[in-house]
């Protein structure tokens, strides 16, 4: 490791400049990172490059020049609209920039007296938590670039910044990070598998036989529809029903079992690639749909958190996120905003719990030791 480069992060050097000058720097730097996170939040789920092309309006395609891409200021100055076509710009862009700047500032205020490197490591983790939260809320996924990439970066950060794990040596820090990765992934994967066994299917019973449609995008019941992205998480997931009649474009069936997976449709003894069947109508009174308690993205996300925060951070994040998710879910159900069977995004609750641990873990550990 280049000790000359590490010397620039020496606490005495940083202390030579007024502390709250760095507070201002971290807030501004955070808002700039937030601007980049907005690019990631928009492009990663669409599998687009986060490097090229540069910032542009998704409606009119006009490139956004640097003087119209100033974090926080540009959105306010333009009134939340594109300069060229006046299309509305989501307030999420301003919110992400403000939130990132505020969290970077909080990280400096909480840990700046100790180590600038520790602050920067936490800023990297907080950036991943923010991006994962907003992507999961909108798309019900957490991209591998954040989860697997975060685990690798967290392990590397543990090599450079042993303070992340309150370790006295690099070896102890790496061990804590490795155990955090294993425990984080292992616990959540166990929950996924056990949940699949216990709650792996959901039955939709109709009062009397009625037409159910398999379209190109959704499973359509007489009174609702379920998009396929809410049904199929893995290749083995299969929708099953026994139909009195089945109507395809060019043929019909009677008294057959229908099985639909991501790649294939099986009607009785016949099997078709799903892309060759744009629509199917089946008359039935019972449909069994695969159900997922948590996704594999949450497994990898917890591994990334474990890489930065170790085993204690993993355990706290798991317990706190479960309580937060349950509280929010029950509240939404009570208010009629969500059904019991609705799929929820669990990643944001994990992210919030991890952020709480970053800023409050010392007080939490002291409280636990007193009890």
N, C-alpha and C positions, 0 to 999 in steps of 0.2 A: 504494500500500500504506500502511496506517495505521501510521506509525512509533511512535505512542503505544502501540498494541497490541503491536508488535514489541519495545518496550522491556521489557515484562514478562518476556521470555525472555533478557534480557541476562545474561551469565554472572556478572557482579559481583553482581547482585541475588540470583541463586540461591546464590552462594557465601556470602552473608551468613547463610544458614541452614546448620546442620551438614550435611555431605554425606550422612551415613547417615540423617538424618531423611528426606531425599528417597529414599533406598534403600527405607525402609519404605513411603513413600507410593507409589512405583512398584510395589512388590509388591502392595499392597492394591488400587491402581488396576487392575493387571493382572488380579487375580482377579475384579474386578468386570467388566472387559471380557470375561474368560473366561466369565462367566455369560451375557453377551449372545451370545457366540460359540456357546454351547450352543443358544440359540434359533435362530441362523442355521443351525447344522449340522442341526438337526431339521427346520426349516420350509422352507428354501430348496429342497431337492430335491423337496419336496411342493408347491412353488409356492404356499405360504401366506404371508400377511403376517407380517413379523417385528415389527410394531408392535402389531397388534390380532388377536385378543384378548390380554390380558396373560398372564403365566405361569400355567399351570394343569396339573393332572394329566391326561395323555392318556387314562388309564383311567377315572377317575370324573368328570373334567371340573371338579372343584372348583378355584376360583381360589386361587392360592398367595399368602397375605398377605406383606407385606414382611418381617415378623419371622421368617417361615419360608423366606425366600429370600436369606439372608445367604451370600455365597460361601464355600465350604469348610466353614464352621461348621455350616450347616444340614444338609448331607448327613451329616456325622459325628454330629451330635446326633440326627438321625432314624434313624440306622442304615441309611441307604441305602434308606429306604422312605417312601411317601407317608403323611403325617400322618393323612389321612382314610380311605383305603381299604387302606392297608398294602401297596399294590402296590410291587414292587421298583423302585428308581430306579437306572438304569445307573451303574456306577462311572465311565463316560466323563464324566459331568457334573463329578465331583470332579477327575478327571484333567485335563480341559481348563482348569478354573479354576486348578489348581495349576501346570500347565505355562505358562499365559499369565502368571501372576504371576511365576514364576521367570524367564521370558524377558524380561519387562519389567525386572525387577531386574538381570539380566545386561546388558541394554542400557544402563541407567543406570550401572552399575559400569564398563562399558567406555568409554562416551562422555560420561558426565555431566560430566567435567572440561572438556570442549570446548564442548558446545552442547546446551542442553535441547531446542532445536528438532530437532536431529539425532536425539536419543534418541526424541522423539515420532514422528518420521518412520519410524524403524526399528520402533517399536512398532506403527505402522499396518501396515507390511509383515509383521511377524511375526504379527499377528492374522490377516491374510489367508492366510498360510502354514498356520497351525493349522487354520483353518476348511476350507481346501481339502483338507488332508490327511485329516481325519476324514470329510468328505463323500465324497471319492474312494474311501477304503477301503470305505465301506458301499454306495455307489451307483454307483461307476465313472463319475462325472461331476464336473466342476468348474463350478459355475454362472457365468453371465456377470456376475452382480452382483459376483463376486469377481475374475474375470479382466479383463473390459473395464472394470469399475469401478476395479479396482486399477491398470490402465494409466493411466486418467485421473487418479487421485489421485497416482500416482507422478510424472506429468508436472507436476502442480501443485506437489507437494512439492519438485521440483527447481527450480522458480521461487523458492520461499520459502527453501529450504535448499541452497545450492550445495555445502555440505560433503558432501552425499551422493555427489557425483562428484569430490570433491577439486578443485573448480573455483574459480577466483579471480573469476569474474564470473557473473552470472545467465545471460547469453547462452551462455557455455560450458557451464553446467550444463544448460540446456534442450537444447542440441545433443547433449550426452552422453546425456540421457534419450531424446531422439528416436531417436538411433542405436541405443540399447539396445532400444527397442521394435521397431524395424525388424529388427535382427539377431536378436533373440529369436524373433519370429514367423517370420521368413524361414527360419532354420535348421530349426526344428521342422517348419514346413510342408513344407520340402524332404524331410525325413526321412519325413513322413507319405506324401507322393506317391511317393517312391522305394520305400518299404516296401510301398505298395499294388501297385506294379508287380511287385516281386520276390516278395512273399509275400501277394499279395492273395486267394489262394484256398487252401482246405484241403479235401483229399479224404478222405472217410470210405468205405473199401471194406469191404463185408460179405463174409464167407467164401462165402456163397451167398445168393440172393435171399430177402429177408425183408421183413416189413411195417415201414414207417416211417410215423409219424403226425405230421401237422401239427395241433396243437391250437390253442386260442385263445391259449395262453401260451408254448408251447415246441415245438421239434422233437424228437420222441421216437424214439430208436433202440431196438433190442431190449435193449441193455444200459446205456443212459444216455439223458439228455435234455439239451438245450441251450436255455436260455431265450432268447427272441427278442431281449431287450435285449443279449445277448452276441453277437448275429449282425448286427443291423441298426444301422449307425451313420449312414448317409446314405440318401437315397431311391433311389440307384442300386444299392445292395447287393441281390443276388438269390441265393437258394438255387436250384440247378439239379440236376435228376436226370432220368434216363430210366427210366420205369416200365413194367413188364410189364403191370400192371393198376393202375387208380386207382378208388377207391370214394368217392363223395360221398354225401350223405344221400339225394339223389333221382336219381342217375345213376351210370353206370360208364364207364370207358374202357379201351382196350387199346393197348399199344405206343405210348405218347405221351411227349412231353417235358413236364415240370412246372417252372414257374418261379414262385417266390414272392418278392415284395418287400414293403415295408412297406404298400403301398396296394393291390396287385393280385395275384391268383393267375391264372396262365395254365396251362391244361391243354389241350395240343394247340392247336387253333385257337380255343378258347373262353377268354374272359377274365372274371373275376369280381372285384368289390370284396372285399377280405379280410374285412371285417366281416360279409359275407353267407355266409361259409363257416366255420362253427364247428369243423369237423373234416374231415380228409382222410386216407385210408389209401392208401399207395402201396407196391407190391411192387417192390423194386429191389435192386441190389447195389453201387451207387455214388451218393454224394451229395456235391456240391460246395458248400461253404459259404464265403461271403465272410469274409475275415480282415483285421483292422486291426492294424498295428504300434503306432500311437499314434493318439489321437483329436484332434479339432480343439480340444477344451478345453485340451489340453496346449500347443497353439500359442498360444492367448490367454493362458494362464497364464505362459508364458515371456516374452511381451510385457510383462505386468505386472511381472515380476521385472526385466526390462531397463529399464523406466521408472525404477525405484528404484536399480538397481545398475549400469547401464551395460553396455557391451560386454564388459568384462573379467568382470563378474559373470555375464553370460549364458554366456560360453565355459566358465567354471569350473563353473557349475551344470549345463551340458549334459554335460561330461566326468565330473564327480563323480557325477552321478545315474546315468549309464550304468554306471559301475563299481559303485555301491551296488546298483542294481537287478539287475545280473548276479550279484553275490555272493549277494544274498538269494535270487534265483530258483534258482540252482544248488544252494544249500543246501537249499531246500525240496524241490527235485526229488530230491536225494540222500536226503533223509529220508522220501520218499514222500508228502509233503504237497501236491504239485502235479504235474500232468502237463506234459509239454513244450509241449503245444498250448494250455495254459490262458492265458486273458487275465489280464494283470496291470495293477494300478493304478500308473501311472508318476508321477502327480502328487506323491505323498508323497516320492519320491526327489528330485524337483526341489526340493521345499520344503526337505528336509533339507540338500541341497547349498547352496541359497541362504542358509539360516541359518548354515551353516559359513562361507560367504564373508563374511557380515556381521561375524562376530566374529573371523575369522582372516585377512581379506584382506591386511592390512598385513604380517603375518608371512609370508604366502604370497608376496606380491610381492617382499619383501626376499630370501626364499629363492631365488626364481627369478632375481633379478638377480645373486645371488652365483654361481649355477651357470654 
